[in-house]
C-alpha cells in the first residue's frame, strides 16, 4: 500500500473546491484581519493619554469611533474568512463523497464485497 503525506492531503483538500480559487481570498481576509487587529492595538496605545496630566491627542468620541470602525472591519474579515472556509470545506467534502460513491458503486462485485467487509 502507498502512503500519502500530510502536506499532500491538506494541499489537495484546500485546492479541490473551485480549483483553489478561494484560497487567495481566504488568505487576504486573514491578512486584513491581522492588520486591523494590529491597527486597533496601535490606535489605542497611541491615542490614549498616558496619565491625567497629559493632553489627549484626540477627543474621546474620535477615539471610540475609530476603535469601533477597526473592530467592525476585523469582524467582517473574520466573517468573510469563515464563510469562505466553510464554503470550500463543504464543496470539497461533497466532491470527495460523490467520488467515493461513484468508485464504490462502479466497482466490480468481487472488490465491493472486499471493501464492505
Buried (B, 14 or more C-beta within 10 A) or exposed (E): EEEEEEEEEEEEBBBBBEEEEBBEEBEBBBEBBEBBBEBBEEBEEEBBEEEEEEEEEBEEEEBEEBBEBBEEBBEBBBEBBEEBBEBBBEBBEEEBEEEEEEEEEEBEEEEEEEEEE
